[in-house]
Amino acid sequence: MSEPMPHDLAGPVQRRRRALALIAAGGATLASRLGWAQSSRTALACIVRPQQIEGPFFVDERLNRSDIRSDPASGETRPGVRLNVTFRIGRMNGGACTPLAGVRVDLWHCDAAGFYSDVQDTRASTIGQKFLRGHQLTDTSGAASFTTIYPGWYRGRAVHLHFKLRSPAGERRSHEFTSQIYFNDALTDRVFSQAPYSARGRRDVRNDGDGLFIRGGRDLLLPLVERANGYAGVFEIALDIA
């Protein structure tokens, strides 16, 4: 499997130390490194995250669920190290962010063996299966959480997740933002030394050899903390919509 390289991304990646810069992407601009205090009325400044391509494997399955590990038809759960990902979505408000409810967050990725569900590729067909796909709507705190597994790898790509954000219903204009999430290579090595990942063999591309990662991937790394049953991380990003 491989994904086509983009001719252009949403714009230059802005460093955290630089002033706020908003990048228009189909009317929507997304910013990251969002933080807000326990009171949702107090928000920190937002820094831009880059948009990246959707890739050839998005399928709008309309599966509203937080645990995306299983195929809903068979109930079979994909094996792998448990991964909890929480998105925190905010709305740009001047130079700050406030929680944004009702954003549809789609998450999808390959399994430990490098297969996506409901697609035909050169190795096999998974048409009709719907594992490792789903969406959630953000709650009043701007959060949407998923339970999944640490993704595997396939030829030509670093290890990654795909996500898509769609603005809440009722907005004057609809907005959409698509990008990818990456992982620390040393942690991936540790995870891939375990079954079932170890059966796949050694991956052929690390982060610095991935044509997409080198175009903004460092600003799309997911920081993870180890839990007794796997890993968990929070990915913060904000949407600038009128």
Secondary structure, DSSP 4 states (H G I P E B T S, - for coil): ---PPPS--SSPPPPTTSPP----BTTBEEEES--B-SSTT-B---EE-------TT------B-SB-SB-TTT-PBPPS-EEEEEEEEEEEETTEEEE-TT-EEEEE---TTSPPTT-B-SS-B-TT--TTEEEEE--TTSEEEEEEE-----TT--SEEEEEEEPPTT-SS--EEEEEEE--HHHHHHHHTSTTGGGG---S--GGG-TTGGGTGGGGB--EEEETTEEEEEEEEEEE--
